[in-house]
Amino acid sequence: MEMEMNEDLGLTLGYTVDRLTAAASLLEETMQRLEEKIASAEQKLIALEARATTPATIPTASGRKTLPTAMTTLLAKQGVSLESLEPGTIAAGSLDAALSSLSLEQRFAVKAQLLRAGLLG
């Protein structure tokens, strides 16, 4: 009888050890997946922080900064063509003369867009 109890105890201990080993393996796998997810999230965070600190530009295929279509159209109506201009070549004084027929708010908006695009010198 004592031998049967020892066998039962041995089987129970063996079963418990097997279950604990399986649980430990699952925990290790879960930890590895979580570490991978954390590393991925950290990389995304670094990329987002880099984009947040980079000045907003709208690059074209040639790498030149451009203005929104509405702003380009507004400038064209005022006789300002941006096609042949190099970055930083528009002088504020000449731009004021070209935009004199616009409201003050529109002039500020145009100048702000030109500054962001790097075209205002």
Backbone as CSV, one residue per row, in Angstrom:
resi,resn,N_x,N_y,N_z,CA_x,CA_y,CA_z,C_x,C_y,C_z
1,MET,0.818,-1.188,0.000,0.000,0.000,0.000,0.865,1.256,0.000
2,GLU,1.886,1.224,0.801,2.791,2.372,0.840,3.450,2.574,-0.523
3,MET,3.742,1.472,-1.187,4.357,1.543,-2.506,3.409,2.200,-3.523
4,GLU,2.122,1.881,-3.439,1.144,2.474,-4.342,1.040,3.978,-4.095
5,MET,1.078,4.393,-2.859,1.010,5.819,-2.526,2.243,6.547,-3.060
6,ASN,3.392,5.914,-2.949,4.610,6.518,-3.475,4.549,6.643,-4.997
7,GLU,3.978,5.612,-5.640,3.831,5.677,-7.098,2.872,6.797,-7.486
8,ASP,1.728,6.886,-6.790,0.760,7.949,-7.071,1.371,9.324,-6.852
9,LEU,2.122,9.436,-5.776,2.786,10.709,-5.481,3.813,11.032,-6.559
10,GLY,4.552,10.025,-6.993,5.540,10.220,-8.048,4.886,10.629,-9.356
11,LEU,3.776,9.991,-9.685,3.049,10.350,-10.909,2.503,11.769,-10.823
12,THR,1.951,12.116,-9.661,1.406,13.457,-9.464,2.518,14.499,-9.566
13,LEU,3.652,14.214,-8.950,4.783,15.144,-9.037,5.287,15.260,-10.479
14,GLY,5.381,14.155,-11.168,5.821,14.171,-12.568,4.873,14.972,-13.436
15,TYR,3.575,14.754,-13.223,2.561,15.504,-13.975,2.659,16.995,-13.666
16,THR,2.838,17.329,-12.399,2.957,18.735,-11.995,4.204,19.374,-12.593
17,VAL,5.309,18.647,-12.589,6.546,19.171,-13.180,6.361,19.404,-14.677
18,ASP,5.703,18.474,-15.351,5.445,18.632,-16.790,4.587,19.874,-17.059
19,ARG,3.559,20.054,-16.255,2.684,21.232,-16.424,3.443,22.524,-16.152
20,LEU,4.271,22.529,-15.116,5.060,23.723,-14.803,6.071,24.022,-15.906
21,THR,6.660,22.993,-16.473,7.613,23.178,-17.574,6.910,23.766,-18.791
22,ALA,5.727,23.254,-19.099,4.955,23.772,-20.238,4.552,25.231,-20.002
23,ALA,4.129,25.529,-18.777,3.741,26.910,-18.447,4.940,27.844,-18.558
24,ALA,6.110,27.395,-18.115,7.320,28.223,-18.205,7.678,28.491,-19.667
25,SER,7.509,27.475,-20.519,7.791,27.656,-21.952,6.839,28.676,-22.564
26,LEU,5.557,28.564,-22.210,4.581,29.532,-22.711,4.909,30.946,-22.240
27,LEU,5.309,31.069,-20.998,5.685,32.383,-20.473,6.894,32.954,-21.206
28,GLU,7.876,32.107,-21.496,9.048,32.569,-22.231,8.677,33.033,-23.629
29,GLU,7.804,32.275,-24.314,7.352,32.674,-25.650,6.598,33.993,-25.598
30,THR,5.738,34.130,-24.601,4.969,35.367,-24.449,5.901,36.542,-24.188
31,MET,6.881,36.350,-23.336,7.844,37.421,-23.047,8.610,37.820,-24.317
32,GLN,8.992,36.842,-25.107,9.723,37.139,-26.344,8.852,37.945,-27.301
33,ARG,7.574,37.536,-27.442,6.666,38.294,-28.325,6.467,39.715,-27.811
34,LEU,6.316,39.866,-26.497,6.141,41.201,-25.922,7.388,42.061,-26.115
35,GLU,8.556,41.468,-25.969,9.794,42.213,-26.193,9.894,42.674,-27.650
36,GLU,9.475,41.814,-28.591,9.489,42.192,-30.009,8.503,43.332,-30.272
37,LYS,7.321,43.237,-29.656,6.325,44.305,-29.831,6.823,45.616,-29.238
38,ILE,7.462,45.556,-28.095,8.000,46.763,-27.467,9.082,47.370,-28.342
39,ALA,9.963,46.541,-28.897,11.028,47.041,-29.767,10.429,47.693,-31.008
40,SER,9.396,47.082,-31.573,8.733,47.654,-32.747,8.074,48.992,-32.404
41,ALA,7.400,49.035,-31.258,6.746,50.280,-30.827,7.779,51.377,-30.581
42,GLU,8.921,51.018,-30.015,9.977,52.010,-29.786,10.505,52.554,-31.106
43,GLN,10.667,51.686,-32.115,11.133,52.147,-33.422,10.116,53.094,-34.058
44,LYS,8.830,52.754,-33.938,7.779,53.628,-34.477,7.785,54.977,-33.753
45,LEU,7.979,54.944,-32.449,8.023,56.172,-31.669,9.203,57.045,-32.089
46,ILE,10.354,56.428,-32.302,11.527,57.178,-32.762,11.247,57.822,-34.111
47,ALA,10.607,57.071,-35.017,10.286,57.615,-36.343,9.292,58.768,-36.239
48,LEU,8.285,58.619,-35.384,7.301,59.693,-35.199,7.944,60.931,-34.589
49,GLU,8.832,60.753,-33.628,9.524,61.891,-33.021,10.403,62.593,-34.054
50,ALA,11.044,61.814,-34.910,11.882,62.411,-35.949,11.035,63.222,-36.921
51,ARG,9.864,62.692,-37.294,8.992,63.441,-38.205,8.432,64.681,-37.536
52,ALA,8.167,64.601,-36.243,7.607,65.749,-35.529,8.611,66.888,-35.414
53,THR,9.891,66.577,-35.365,10.905,67.614,-35.226,11.441,68.100,-36.564
54,THR,11.071,67.424,-37.661,11.512,67.835,-38.993,10.558,68.890,-39.515
55,PRO,11.081,69.977,-40.100,10.192,71.000,-40.661,9.289,70.402,-41.732
56,ALA,8.041,70.848,-41.738,7.078,70.328,-42.711,7.401,70.861,-44.100
57,THR,7.609,69.952,-45.021,7.836,70.312,-46.420,7.032,69.379,-47.288
58,ILE,6.812,69.806,-48.497,6.099,68.990,-49.463,7.056,68.719,-50.608
59,PRO,7.846,67.632,-50.539,8.818,67.392,-51.593,8.169,66.827,-52.846
60,THR,8.716,67.201,-53.995,8.275,66.633,-55.263,9.275,65.570,-55.664
61,ALA,9.060,64.968,-56.826,9.969,63.927,-57.297,11.384,64.474,-57.460
62,SER,11.503,65.745,-57.810,12.821,66.339,-57.997,13.443,66.786,-56.678
63,GLY,12.682,66.694,-55.583,13.205,67.086,-54.285,12.940,68.549,-53.966
64,ARG,12.352,69.300,-54.885,12.078,70.713,-54.651,10.832,70.869,-53.800
65,LYS,10.862,71.804,-52.892,9.707,72.077,-52.061,8.691,72.834,-52.902
66,THR,7.421,72.518,-52.703,6.374,73.166,-53.494,5.320,73.774,-52.591
67,LEU,4.476,74.563,-53.185,3.361,75.183,-52.480,2.088,74.417,-52.791
68,PRO,1.097,74.538,-51.931,-0.199,73.944,-52.261,-0.751,74.557,-53.551
69,THR,-1.553,73.805,-54.263,-2.101,74.236,-55.552,-2.870,75.545,-55.427
70,ALA,-3.661,75.691,-54.380,-4.446,76.922,-54.207,-3.536,78.138,-54.066
71,MET,-2.426,77.983,-53.369,-1.495,79.099,-53.178,-0.794,79.437,-54.496
72,THR,-0.404,78.424,-55.245,0.242,78.656,-56.540,-0.713,79.372,-57.483
73,THR,-1.985,78.973,-57.469,-2.995,79.623,-58.315,-3.183,81.076,-57.904
74,LEU,-3.247,81.330,-56.611,-3.399,82.700,-56.112,-2.224,83.572,-56.545
75,LEU,-1.015,83.033,-56.431,0.167,83.783,-56.860,0.153,84.022,-58.373
76,ALA,-0.269,83.027,-59.131,-0.324,83.177,-60.586,-1.307,84.276,-60.982
77,LYS,-2.420,84.369,-60.273,-3.395,85.426,-60.552,-2.810,86.806,-60.280
78,GLN,-1.810,86.869,-59.393,-1.172,88.139,-59.064,0.075,88.382,-59.914
79,GLY,0.328,87.484,-60.862,1.461,87.667,-61.761,2.782,87.131,-61.245
80,VAL,2.767,86.309,-60.204,3.997,85.741,-59.659,4.087,84.290,-60.129
81,SER,5.116,83.986,-60.918,5.326,82.625,-61.400,6.463,81.994,-60.600
82,LEU,6.230,80.813,-60.081,7.230,80.142,-59.261,8.051,79.129,-60.051
83,GLU,7.706,78.899,-61.302,8.352,77.857,-62.089,9.841,78.111,-62.291
84,SER,10.233,79.353,-62.505,11.631,79.641,-62.802,12.418,80.137,-61.595
85,LEU,11.793,80.166,-60.445,12.457,80.699,-59.257,13.255,79.631,-58.527
86,GLU,14.382,80.018,-57.995,15.193,79.156,-57.142,14.775,79.418,-55.699
87,PRO,14.949,78.442,-54.815,14.608,78.659,-53.408,15.321,79.882,-52.829
88,GLY,14.564,80.696,-52.101,15.119,81.866,-51.438,15.299,83.067,-52.334
89,THR,14.747,83.055,-53.552,14.991,84.158,-54.479,13.891,85.210,-54.501
90,ILE,12.756,84.962,-53.894,11.691,85.959,-53.890,11.979,86.960,-52.778
91,ALA,12.083,88.208,-53.123,12.316,89.258,-52.131,10.974,89.718,-51.582
92,ALA,10.924,89.971,-50.276,9.671,90.356,-49.632,9.103,91.634,-50.209
93,GLY,9.943,92.594,-50.528,9.459,93.873,-51.072,8.776,93.712,-52.414
94,SER,9.386,92.964,-53.320,8.767,92.765,-54.632,7.498,91.935,-54.516
95,LEU,7.470,91.036,-53.563,6.276,90.240,-53.345,5.145,91.118,-52.826
96,ASP,5.454,92.065,-51.930,4.436,92.988,-51.419,3.790,93.764,-52.558
97,ALA,4.595,94.226,-53.494,4.058,94.983,-54.629,3.143,94.107,-55.476
98,ALA,3.555,92.850,-55.697,2.744,91.956,-56.527,1.440,91.574,-55.840
99,LEU,1.453,91.537,-54.513,0.272,91.093,-53.774,-0.536,92.246,-53.184
100,SER,-0.273,93.452,-53.614,-0.924,94.623,-53.016,-2.443,94.606,-53.161
101,SER,-2.965,93.914,-54.160,-4.418,93.890,-54.336,-5.111,92.882,-53.410
102,LEU,-4.348,92.066,-52.718,-4.925,91.084,-51.793,-5.153,91.699,-50.423
103,SER,-6.021,91.069,-49.654,-6.243,91.534,-48.282,-5.006,91.224,-47.443
104,LEU,-4.926,91.869,-46.304,-3.786,91.684,-45.412,-3.660,90.217,-44.989
105,GLU,-4.786,89.577,-44.663,-4.765,88.178,-44.246,-4.255,87.277,-45.370
106,GLN,-4.683,87.553,-46.605,-4.229,86.747,-47.729,-2.728,86.919,-47.958
107,ARG,-2.241,88.156,-47.794,-0.801,88.388,-47.961,0.006,87.618,-46.915
108,PHE,-0.474,87.643,-45.656,0.215,86.879,-44.607,0.220,85.386,-44.941
109,ALA,-0.908,84.886,-45.413,-1.006,83.465,-45.749,-0.039,83.101,-46.869
110,VAL,0.028,83.940,-47.899,0.938,83.684,-49.028,2.388,83.687,-48.541
111,LYS,2.751,84.685,-47.762,4.132,84.766,-47.277,4.483,83.583,-46.372
112,ALA,3.545,83.162,-45.531,3.797,82.020,-44.652,4.038,80.752,-45.468
113,GLN,3.238,80.554,-46.517,3.428,79.379,-47.374,4.761,79.442,-48.104
114,LEU,5.118,80.619,-48.570,6.402,80.781,-49.277,7.583,80.521,-48.332
115,LEU,7.458,80.985,-47.096,8.521,80.729,-46.112,8.663,79.240,-45.841
116,ARG,7.520,78.551,-45.651,7.566,77.109,-45.392,8.179,76.353,-46.556
117,ALA,7.918,76.816,-47.760,8.458,76.139,-48.949,9.892,76.542,-49.234
118,GLY,10.413,77.510,-48.485,11.801,77.929,-48.675,12.007,78.826,-49.870
119,LEU,10.935,79.436,-50.382,11.036,80.275,-51.577,11.163,81.758,-51.271
120,LEU,10.899,82.152,-50.052,10.946,83.569,-49.704,12.313,83.893,-49.117
121,GLY,12.980,84.910,-49.707,14.330,85.256,-49.271,14.401,86.419,-48.373
